[in-house]
Amino acid sequence: MMYQDMMDKKSIIMRKALKLDYQKFEHPGIGFDYEQMMQDAGYTLEDVQKIQKEHSVGSTPLIELKRLTAYARKFAQPGYGARIFLKDEACNLSGSFKARRAVMAIFQAKKLGYKGVIAATSGNYGAAVAALAARVGLKCIIVQECFDSKGIGQPEIIEKARACEAYGAEVVQLSVGPELFYQFLKLLEETEYFNASLYSPYGIMGIETLGYEIADEIYQQEHKFPDMVICTNAGGGNLTGTARGLKQRGATNTKIVAASVDLSGLHMASDKDFNKKSFTTGHTGFGIPFATYPDRSDVPRSAARPLRYMDRYVLVNQGTVFFITQALSLLEGMERGPAGNTSLAAAFSLAQTIKDTEIIVVQETEYTGAGKHMTAQVSFASDRGIELKLGNPLDEIPGKNLVFPTSGSFIKHKEISIDDLRKSYLKHFKDQFLLEEDFNFLKEELNTTIDHIKTMMEEINETKTR
């Protein structure tokens, strides 16, 4: 009953903890005014750039990975092997692109007079929020989903807790399951702190500067916009903000590709499956559910809506990400963590399918070390009974083994049908009568035509009646 009581008043708690009236954006049917919600946050791109600069965030190096590109071209047909560039977000305060999101949440909290901030995250965002809160003198609580029922925690999550505590935050570590959201709401209610959500408009507009910088810097250097930008995809905010920033700079024809680690068959809310993964983010356990149902987050309407911007969605396996992590270190002298290297693994494969005159940008890196290092993660997998072997990475079975490529020639991506994702999204409304305004909303939400939406709905209903 305590849990249900808290869930019943979650909308009141969240509204008080963000002071953004989401109700004013709602349409009569299933939709809402997304662009108005973003505008009402009250900051222009120039405002965000100025705020980030004041806090040592943004303007990170853009690096051409010439040796890694040359390695990819060894396995491509003549004339193929796109140039691979990397936006080195590990240079941000706290060591990841999440600082771009955190600085805006912290700025807003300070502006509104909150005494502290709370964020529910097991990833780099916690360290970013803690670091930026320390800079402005706000208290900070980070709520982590860390352990299984046996009290075993993943080294990557534990490392991130260490980072949060180093910046002065209080870290509340919980076991996998529904208690995370319950404890998060309870703390918001008790402390009256600001909800530094990953999924608020502030969190997304913080990343728009990243997309803008990529488009602008490539254009200044190469006199063209990038042909493709690859974003590691989990909750969808990384891709959403990057895509919006690219478009604001004029890169409207740049292909936006989501990349995730393939953890098919593992359920992230399962106590049994929780520690069978070797990555804590950037995987299908978050990427697909949040793409197909974005409003499952800690705000009434998520500002992270990846299907609005996603042109392709590709998967790579865990062993391949470990391989490309080492390749980046050995070929380019850059030791970075697995989140950005998920996109880099996808870029290595995709570059071989694209002409050598084209440009791919991997839009982030993250810091590594301690529990985030691949050695700790592979050791943790081995201790859990996961088989380690060399071979074809496409043979990897999540939760059963880690398959490391024997050479770069084995690195291949898998494609997810965007229409399959759209249909999964539409299944939430299969039993509802949709208004004309609903179809107009879905047209923007799914980046397709109304006729195509109606066709997909018919296919869903046909499948249901069989």
C-alpha positions in Angstrom: 0.0 0.0 0.0 2.9 2.4 0.7 4.2 1.8 -2.8 0.8 2.3 -4.4 0.1 5.5 -2.3 3.4 6.9 -3.6 2.5 6.1 -7.2 -0.9 7.7 -6.8 0.7 11.0 -6.0 3.7 10.8 -8.3 2.4 13.5 -10.7 2.0 16.0 -7.8 5.5 15.2 -6.5 7.1 15.5 -10.0 5.3 18.8 -10.8 6.5 20.3 -7.5 10.1 19.1 -8.1 10.4 20.6 -11.5 8.0 23.6 -11.5 7.1 23.0 -15.1 3.3 22.7 -15.8 3.2 19.8 -18.3 -0.6 19.9 -18.3 -0.6 23.1 -20.4 1.0 21.2 -23.3 -1.5 18.3 -23.5 -3.8 17.8 -26.5 -7.3 16.4 -26.1 -6.2 12.9 -27.3 -2.9 11.0 -27.0 -0.6 13.8 -28.0 1.0 16.9 -26.6 2.8 20.0 -27.9 6.4 18.9 -27.9 8.0 22.0 -29.4 6.0 24.3 -27.1 7.3 22.3 -24.1 10.9 22.8 -25.3 10.4 26.5 -25.8 8.7 27.1 -22.5 11.8 25.8 -20.7 13.0 29.4 -21.4 16.5 29.1 -22.9 17.9 29.8 -26.4 20.8 27.8 -27.9 23.0 30.9 -27.2 21.9 30.9 -23.6 22.8 27.2 -23.2 26.2 27.8 -24.9 27.0 30.6 -22.5 26.0 28.7 -19.4 28.0 25.7 -20.4 31.1 27.7 -21.1 30.9 29.3 -17.7 31.1 25.8 -16.2 33.8 24.2 -18.2 31.3 22.2 -20.3 31.2 21.9 -24.1 33.6 23.0 -26.9 35.3 19.6 -26.8 37.8 18.4 -29.4 36.7 16.9 -32.7 39.3 14.3 -33.7 39.8 12.5 -37.0 40.6 8.9 -36.3 42.9 8.4 -39.3 44.5 5.1 -38.2 41.2 3.5 -37.2 39.8 4.7 -40.5 42.7 3.1 -42.3 42.1 -0.2 -40.4 38.4 -0.2 -41.5 39.4 0.4 -45.1 41.5 -2.8 -45.0 38.1 -4.7 -45.0 36.2 -2.5 -47.4 35.9 -2.5 -51.2 38.0 -0.1 -53.2 36.6 3.4 -52.9 34.8 2.6 -49.6 35.7 3.3 -46.0 34.2 6.6 -44.8 36.4 8.9 -42.7 35.7 8.5 -38.9 35.7 11.5 -36.6 35.2 11.4 -32.8 33.8 14.1 -30.6 35.9 13.7 -27.4 33.3 14.4 -24.7 35.5 12.8 -22.0 37.1 16.3 -21.9 34.0 17.7 -20.2 33.8 18.4 -16.5 33.0 14.9 -14.9 34.2 13.1 -18.1 31.2 12.6 -20.3 28.6 14.4 -22.5 26.2 14.1 -19.5 27.7 17.3 -18.1 25.9 19.1 -20.9 22.6 17.9 -19.6 23.5 18.3 -15.9 24.7 21.9 -16.1 21.3 23.0 -17.4 19.4 21.1 -14.7 21.6 22.6 -12.0 21.4 26.1 -13.5 17.6 25.9 -13.4 17.5 24.5 -9.9 19.7 27.3 -8.6 17.6 29.9 -10.5 14.4 28.6 -8.9 15.9 28.6 -5.4 16.0 24.9 -4.7 18.4 23.8 -1.9 19.5 20.6 -3.7 19.0 18.2 -6.5 18.1 14.6 -6.9 18.8 12.3 -9.9 17.9 8.7 -10.4 20.7 7.2 -12.5 23.3 4.4 -12.4 25.3 6.0 -15.2 27.6 9.0 -16.0 24.8 11.4 -15.4 25.1 10.9 -11.6 28.7 12.1 -11.6 27.8 15.0 -13.9 25.0 16.2 -11.6 27.2 15.8 -8.5 30.1 17.7 -10.1 27.9 20.6 -11.3 26.0 20.8 -8.1 29.3 21.1 -6.2 30.3 24.0 -8.5 27.3 26.1 -7.5 26.9 24.9 -3.8 23.8 22.8 -4.1 23.3 19.6 -2.2 23.0 16.4 -4.3 21.5 13.0 -3.9 22.0 10.3 -6.5 19.7 7.2 -6.4 21.3 4.1 -8.0 19.9 0.8 -9.1 23.1 -1.1 -8.1 22.7 -4.6 -6.6 20.9 -7.9 -7.3 19.2 -9.7 -4.4 22.5 -11.2 -3.4 24.0 -7.8 -2.8 26.3 -8.1 -5.9 27.0 -4.8 -7.6 28.4 -4.2 -11.1 31.9 -2.7 -11.1 30.9 0.0 -13.5 28.0 1.2 -11.3 30.1 1.0 -8.2 32.8 3.2 -9.9 30.2 5.7 -10.7 29.0 5.8 -7.1 32.7 6.5 -6.2 32.7 9.4 -8.6 29.5 10.9 -7.2 30.8 10.7 -3.7 34.1 12.3 -4.7 32.0 15.3 -5.8 30.2 15.4 -2.4 27.0 13.8 -3.3 25.0 11.4 -1.2 24.5 8.1 -3.0 21.5 5.8 -2.3 22.2 2.4 -3.6 19.3 0.0 -4.2 18.6 -3.4 -5.6 17.1 -3.9 -9.0 13.3 -3.6 -9.2 10.5 -1.1 -8.5 12.0 0.3 -5.3 14.2 2.7 -7.4 11.3 4.9 -8.5 9.5 4.6 -5.1 12.6 5.7 -3.2 13.3 8.5 -5.8 9.7 9.9 -5.3 10.0 9.5 -1.6 13.2 11.5 -1.5 11.8 14.2 -3.7 8.8 14.6 -1.4 10.9 14.6 1.8 13.7 16.9 0.7 11.7 19.2 -1.7 14.8 19.1 -3.9 14.8 19.7 -7.7 14.3 16.7 -10.0 17.4 16.8 -12.1 15.8 14.5 -14.6 17.6 13.2 -17.7 14.3 13.6 -19.6 13.3 17.2 -18.9 13.6 19.9 -21.6 16.7 21.2 -19.7 18.4 17.9 -20.1 17.8 17.7 -23.8 18.6 21.3 -24.7 21.9 20.8 -23.0 22.9 18.2 -25.7 21.7 20.4 -28.6 25.0 22.3 -28.3 26.8 19.0 -29.0 25.0 18.5 -32.3 25.5 22.1 -33.2 29.2 21.9 -32.5 29.6 18.8 -34.6 27.9 20.3 -37.6 29.7 23.6 -37.3 33.2 22.2 -36.8 32.9 19.6 -39.6 31.6 22.4 -41.9 34.4 24.7 -41.0 37.0 22.0 -41.6 35.5 20.1 -44.6 33.1 22.7 -46.1 30.3 20.2 -45.8 28.1 18.8 -43.0 28.7 15.2 -41.8 27.0 12.5 -43.8 26.3 10.4 -40.7 26.3 10.9 -37.0 26.1 7.9 -34.7 24.7 8.2 -31.2 24.9 5.6 -28.5 21.3 5.1 -27.6 19.8 4.2 -24.2 17.1 6.5 -22.9 17.0 8.5 -26.2 18.1 11.9 -24.9 21.6 11.7 -26.4 20.2 11.1 -29.9 17.3 13.6 -29.5 19.4 16.5 -28.4 22.2 15.8 -30.9 19.8 15.6 -33.8 18.1 18.8 -32.8 21.4 20.6 -32.6 22.5 19.3 -36.0 19.3 20.6 -37.5 19.7 24.0 -35.9 23.0 24.4 -37.5 21.6 23.4 -40.9 22.7 19.8 -41.1 19.2 18.6 -42.2 20.5 15.9 -44.5 22.8 14.3 -42.0 21.7 10.7 -41.3 21.1 10.1 -37.6 22.0 6.5 -36.5 21.3 5.0 -33.1 23.6 2.4 -31.9 23.1 0.0 -29.0 24.7 -3.1 -27.5 22.6 -6.1 -28.3 21.3 -7.6 -25.1 18.3 -9.3 -26.6 16.7 -11.8 -24.3 17.9 -10.1 -21.1 15.4 -8.1 -19.0 16.9 -5.2 -17.1 14.3 -5.3 -14.4 15.0 -9.0 -13.7 17.0 -9.8 -10.7 18.3 -12.9 -12.5 19.4 -11.0 -15.6 20.6 -7.8 -14.1 24.2 -8.9 -13.6 24.4 -10.9 -16.8 25.2 -7.8 -18.9 28.6 -6.3 -19.2 27.5 -2.8 -19.9 25.2 -0.7 -17.7 23.9 1.6 -20.5 23.8 2.0 -24.2 22.1 -1.3 -24.7 18.8 -2.6 -26.0 17.5 -3.1 -22.5 17.0 0.7 -22.3 17.3 1.7 -26.0 14.3 -0.2 -27.3 11.8 0.3 -24.4 12.5 4.0 -24.2 12.2 4.4 -28.0 8.9 2.7 -28.2 7.4 4.2 -25.0 9.4 7.3 -24.1 7.0 8.5 -21.4 8.1 5.7 -19.0 10.5 8.1 -17.4 10.5 10.3 -14.3 8.7 13.2 -15.8 5.1 13.4 -17.1 6.3 13.8 -20.7 9.8 12.9 -21.7 11.7 15.4 -23.9 13.8 12.5 -25.2 11.8 11.2 -28.2 14.3 9.4 -30.5 11.9 8.1 -33.1 11.3 11.7 -34.2 14.9 11.9 -35.4 16.2 8.4 -35.9 17.0 7.3 -39.5 18.6 3.9 -38.6 19.1 1.8 -35.5 22.0 -0.7 -35.5 23.3 -3.1 -32.9 26.7 -4.4 -32.0 27.7 -7.1 -29.6 29.5 -6.7 -26.3 32.7 -8.5 -27.5 33.0 -6.1 -30.4 32.8 -3.0 -28.1 35.6 -4.4 -26.0 37.6 -5.1 -29.2 37.1 -1.5 -30.6 37.9 -0.1 -27.1 41.4 -1.7 -27.3 41.8 -0.7 -31.0 41.1 2.9 -30.1 43.8 2.7 -27.4 46.4 1.0 -29.6 45.8 2.8 -32.8 44.9 6.3 -31.6 46.3 6.5 -28.1 42.9 7.2 -26.6 41.7 5.1 -23.7 37.9 5.6 -23.3 35.0 3.8 -21.8 32.3 1.6 -23.4 29.5 4.0 -23.9 30.9 6.0 -26.8 32.8 3.0 -28.0 29.4 1.3 -28.7 28.9 4.0 -31.4 32.5 3.6 -32.5 32.1 -0.1 -33.1 29.0 0.6 -35.2 31.0 3.3 -37.1 33.8 0.9 -37.9 31.3 -1.5 -39.5 29.2 1.2 -41.2 32.2 3.0 -42.6 33.0 0.0 -44.8 29.6 0.3 -46.5 30.0 4.0 -47.3 32.3 5.8 -49.9 35.6 7.0 -48.6 34.7 10.6 -49.4 32.0 10.6 -46.8 32.2 11.5 -43.1 30.9 9.7 -40.1 31.0 11.3 -36.7 30.9 9.4 -33.4 29.4 12.0 -31.2 30.8 11.1 -27.8 33.4 9.5 -25.6 33.4 8.9 -21.9 36.1 8.7 -19.2 37.3 5.2 -18.2 39.2 3.7 -15.2 38.5 1.5 -12.2 35.2 -0.3 -12.5 34.5 1.3 -15.9 37.6 -0.3 -17.5 37.0 -3.3 -19.8 39.3 -5.5 -17.6 37.0 -5.1 -14.6 33.9 -5.7 -16.8 35.3 -8.8 -18.5 36.4 -10.2 -15.1 33.0 -9.6 -13.6 31.4 -11.4 -16.6 33.7 -14.4 -16.1 32.9 -14.5 -12.4 29.2 -14.7 -13.2 29.8 -17.8 -15.4 29.7 -16.0 -18.7 31.9 -17.9 -21.3 34.7 -15.9 -22.9 35.8 -16.8 -26.3 37.2 -15.7 -29.7 35.1 -16.0 -32.8 32.3 -14.4 -34.8 30.7 -11.8 -32.7 27.3 -12.4 -34.3 27.3 -15.8 -32.5 27.3 -14.0 -29.1 24.3 -15.0 -26.9 23.7 -12.3 -24.3 23.9 -13.7 -20.8 25.7 -16.8 -22.0 28.9 -15.7 -23.5 31.1 -12.9 -24.7 32.5 -13.4 -28.2 35.5 -11.3 -29.1 36.3 -10.8 -32.8 39.5 -12.4 -33.9 40.1 -9.4 -36.2 38.4 -6.3 -37.4 37.1 -8.2 -40.4 34.5 -9.8 -38.1 33.1 -6.6 -36.8 29.5 -6.4 -38.2 26.5 -4.5 -37.2 22.9 -5.7 -37.1 20.0 -3.5 -38.3 16.7 -3.0 -36.5 13.7 -2.2 -38.6 12.5 1.4 -37.8 9.0 0.3 -38.8 9.1 -2.5 -36.2 9.9 0.1 -33.6 7.1 2.3 -34.8 4.7 -0.6 -34.6 5.8 -1.3 -31.0 5.1 2.3 -30.2 1.6 2.2 -31.9 0.6 -0.9 -30.0 0.1 1.3 -26.9 -2.9 2.8 -28.7 -4.3 -0.1 -30.6 -7.5 -0.2 -28.6 -8.1 3.6 -28.7 -10.1 5.7 -31.1 -7.7 8.1 -32.6 -8.6 11.7 -33.5 -7.3 13.6 -36.5 -5.1 15.5 -34.1 -3.7 12.2 -32.8 -2.6 11.2 -36.3 -0.9 14.7 -36.7 0.9 14.1 -33.5 2.0 10.6 -34.5 3.2 11.9 -37.8 5.8 14.0 -36.0 6.4 11.5 -33.2 7.2 8.7 -35.6 8.7 10.8 -38.4 6.5 9.3 -41.1 3.3 9.9 -43.0 -0.3 9.6 -41.7 -1.0 7.1 -44.4 1.9 4.9 -43.3 0.7 5.2 -39.7 -2.8 4.0 -40.7 -1.3 1.1 -42.6 0.8 0.0 -39.6 -2.2 0.3 -37.3 -4.2 -2.0 -39.7 -1.3 -4.5 -39.7 -1.3 -4.4 -35.8 -5.0 -5.1 -35.7 -4.8 -7.9 -38.2 -2.1 -9.6 -36.1 -4.2 -9.2 -33.0 -7.3 -10.9 -34.5 -5.4 -13.9 -35.9 
